[in-house]
């Protein structure tokens, strides 16, 4: 099955609790590429690319996050094209937007 790309917007108490670090660790463990960043509105955004079952697993995990997070909602949108958007197979933290 072909790889897919999904964008997540995670809301709640998700900044200042190690959420970006946690997403990177989970994504790398699942063999995903992409990136994660804080947003100035207090949310966290992630673009994840890889096998559909791994993308789905990270999407489910994001609803809980690390132990100090309090996730209120996760919005998930599949992106057309199935590309990793320039991450060359890595998962990284990006600057806030």
LOGU-413347 format. One record per atom (N, C-alpha, C): residue in one letter; chain; atom name; x, y, z. Coordinates in steps of 0.2 Angstrom, whole numbers. Example, Ala and Ser with C-alpha at 12.3 -4.5 7.8 and 13.67 -1.06 7.14 Angstrom:
2
fiza:mimi:roti:east:north:up
A:A:N:66:-28:39
A:A:CA:62:-22:39
A:A:C:66:-16:39
S:A:N:64:-11:35
S:A:CA:68:-5:36
S:A:C:64:0:39
END
This chain:
97
fiza:mimi:roti:east:north:up
X:A:N:4:-6:0
X:A:CA:0:0:0
X:A:C:4:6:0
X:A:N:2:11:-4
X:A:CA:6:17:-4
X:A:C:6:22:2
X:A:N:12:25:3
X:A:CA:12:30:9
X:A:C:7:35:8
X:A:N:5:38:14
X:A:CA:1:44:14
X:A:C:4:49:18
X:A:N:1:55:18
X:A:CA:3:61:21
X:A:C:-3:64:25
X:A:N:-2:66:31
X:A:CA:-8:68:35
X:A:C:-5:74:39
X:A:N:-9:79:40
X:A:CA:-8:85:44
X:A:C:-12:85:50
X:A:N:-9:86:56
X:A:CA:-13:86:62
X:A:C:-12:93:65
X:A:N:-18:95:68
X:A:CA:-18:101:72
X:A:C:-21:99:79
X:A:N:-16:99:84
X:A:CA:-18:97:91
X:A:C:-19:103:95
X:A:N:-24:103:99
X:A:CA:-27:108:103
X:A:C:-27:106:110
X:A:N:-26:111:115
X:A:CA:-27:109:122
X:A:C:-21:112:125
X:A:N:-19:109:131
X:A:CA:-12:111:134
X:A:C:-7:107:131
X:A:N:-4:109:125
X:A:CA:0:105:122
X:A:C:7:109:120
X:A:N:8:115:123
X:A:CA:14:118:123
X:A:C:17:119:130
X:A:N:24:118:130
X:A:CA:27:118:136
X:A:C:27:112:140
X:A:N:25:106:137
X:A:CA:24:100:140
X:A:C:28:94:137
X:A:N:32:96:132
X:A:CA:36:91:129
X:A:C:33:88:123
X:A:N:27:91:120
X:A:CA:23:88:115
X:A:C:27:87:109
X:A:N:31:92:107
X:A:CA:35:91:100
X:A:C:40:86:101
X:A:N:44:86:106
X:A:CA:49:81:107
X:A:C:45:74:107
X:A:N:40:73:110
X:A:CA:36:67:111
X:A:C:34:65:104
X:A:N:31:69:100
X:A:CA:29:68:93
X:A:C:35:65:89
X:A:N:40:69:89
X:A:CA:46:66:86
X:A:C:48:59:88
X:A:N:49:58:94
X:A:CA:50:51:96
X:A:C:46:46:94
X:A:N:39:47:94
X:A:CA:34:42:92
X:A:C:35:41:84
X:A:N:35:47:81
X:A:CA:36:46:73
X:A:C:42:42:71
X:A:N:48:44:74
X:A:CA:54:40:73
X:A:C:53:33:74
X:A:N:50:31:80
X:A:CA:49:24:82
X:A:C:44:21:77
X:A:N:39:24:74
X:A:CA:35:21:69
X:A:C:37:22:62
X:A:N:43:24:61
X:A:CA:46:25:54
X:A:C:43:30:50
X:A:N:41:35:53
X:A:CA:38:41:49
X:A:C:42:46:48
X:A:N:41:50:42
X:A:CA:45:56:41
X:A:C:40:62:42
X:A:N:43:68:42
X:A:CA:39:74:43
X:A:C:41:79:47
X:A:N:37:83:50
X:A:CA:39:88:55
X:A:C:33:90:60
X:A:N:35:93:65
X:A:CA:31:96:70
X:A:C:33:103:73
X:A:N:28:107:74
X:A:CA:30:114:76
X:A:C:24:117:81
X:A:N:26:121:85
X:A:CA:21:125:89
X:A:C:18:130:84
X:A:N:12:132:86
X:A:CA:8:138:82
X:A:C:7:143:87
X:A:N:7:149:85
X:A:CA:6:155:90
X:A:C:-1:155:93
X:A:N:-6:151:90
X:A:CA:-12:151:94
X:A:C:-12:146:99
X:A:N:-6:143:101
X:A:CA:-6:138:107
X:A:C:-7:131:105
X:A:N:-8:129:98
X:A:CA:-9:123:96
X:A:C:-2:120:94
X:A:N:-2:114:92
X:A:CA:4:110:89
X:A:C:2:108:82
X:A:N:6:109:77
X:A:CA:4:106:70
X:A:C:10:101:68
X:A:N:7:96:65
X:A:CA:12:90:63
X:A:C:10:88:56
X:A:N:15:87:52
X:A:CA:14:84:45
X:A:C:18:77:46
X:A:N:14:72:45
X:A:CA:17:65:45
X:A:C:16:61:39
X:A:N:21:58:37
X:A:CA:21:54:31
X:A:C:24:47:32
X:A:N:20:42:29
X:A:CA:23:35:29
X:A:C:17:30:28
X:A:N:19:24:30
X:A:CA:14:19:29
X:A:C:7:21:33
X:A:N:1:19:29
X:A:CA:-5:21:32
X:A:C:-6:19:39
X:A:N:-4:12:41
X:A:CA:-5:10:48
X:A:C:-1:14:53
X:A:N:5:16:51
X:A:CA:9:20:56
X:A:C:6:27:56
X:A:N:4:30:51
X:A:CA:1:37:51
X:A:C:-5:37:56
X:A:N:-9:31:55
X:A:CA:-15:31:59
X:A:C:-13:30:66
X:A:N:-8:26:68
X:A:CA:-6:25:75
X:A:C:-4:31:78
X:A:N:0:35:74
X:A:CA:2:42:77
X:A:C:-4:47:78
X:A:N:-8:46:74
X:A:CA:-14:50:74
X:A:C:-18:49:81
X:A:N:-19:42:82
X:A:CA:-22:40:88
X:A:C:-18:42:94
X:A:N:-12:41:94
X:A:CA:-8:43:100
X:A:C:-8:50:102
X:A:N:-9:54:96
X:A:CA:-9:62:97
X:A:C:-15:64:101
X:A:N:-20:60:102
X:A:CA:-26:61:106
X:A:C:-24:61:113
X:A:N:-19:58:115
X:A:CA:-17:58:122
X:A:C:-11:62:123
X:A:N:-6:61:119
X:A:CA:1:65:120
X:A:C:5:62:126
X:A:N:10:66:128
X:A:CA:14:65:133
X:A:C:10:66:140
X:A:N:13:63:145
X:A:CA:9:63:152
X:A:C:7:70:154
X:A:N:11:75:153
X:A:CA:9:82:155
X:A:C:4:86:151
X:A:N:3:83:145
X:A:CA:-2:86:140
X:A:C:-9:85:142
X:A:N:-13:90:140
X:A:CA:-21:89:140
X:A:C:-24:91:134
X:A:N:-24:86:129
X:A:CA:-27:87:123
X:A:C:-34:87:123
X:A:N:-37:93:120
X:A:CA:-44:94:119
X:A:C:-47:91:113
X:A:N:-43:92:107
X:A:CA:-45:89:101
X:A:C:-40:89:96
X:A:N:-40:84:91
X:A:CA:-35:83:86
X:A:C:-39:84:79
X:A:N:-37:88:75
X:A:CA:-40:89:68
X:A:C:-35:86:64
X:A:N:-37:81:59
X:A:CA:-33:77:55
X:A:C:-35:78:48
X:A:N:-31:80:43
X:A:CA:-33:81:36
X:A:C:-27:77:32
X:A:N:-30:73:28
X:A:CA:-25:69:23
X:A:C:-23:74:18
X:A:N:-17:74:16
X:A:CA:-14:79:11
X:A:C:-14:75:4
X:A:N:-15:79:-1
X:A:CA:-15:76:-8
X:A:C:-7:74:-10
X:A:N:-6:69:-14
X:A:CA:0:68:-17
X:A:C:4:63:-13
X:A:N:3:62:-7
X:A:CA:7:57:-3
X:A:C:15:59:-3
X:A:N:16:65:-2
X:A:CA:24:67:-2
X:A:C:26:68:5
X:A:N:32:68:7
X:A:CA:34:70:13
X:A:C:36:77:14
X:A:N:35:81:9
X:A:CA:36:88:9
X:A:C:43:91:11
X:A:N:48:88:8
X:A:CA:54:90:9
X:A:C:58:88:15
X:A:N:56:83:18
X:A:CA:59:81:25
X:A:C:65:75:23
X:A:N:65:73:17
X:A:CA:70:68:15
X:A:C:70:62:20
X:A:N:65:59:22
X:A:CA:65:53:26
X:A:C:66:55:34
X:A:N:66:61:36
X:A:CA:68:62:43
X:A:C:61:65:46
X:A:N:61:65:53
X:A:CA:56:68:57
X:A:C:59:74:61
X:A:N:57:80:60
X:A:CA:61:85:64
X:A:C:56:90:67
X:A:N:59:94:72
X:A:CA:55:100:74
X:A:C:57:106:70
X:A:N:51:110:69
X:A:CA:52:116:65
X:A:C:51:122:70
X:A:N:53:128:67
X:A:CA:51:134:71
X:A:C:44:135:72
X:A:N:42:139:77
X:A:CA:35:141:78
X:A:C:32:145:72
X:A:N:26:145:71
X:A:CA:22:149:66
X:A:C:16:152:69
END
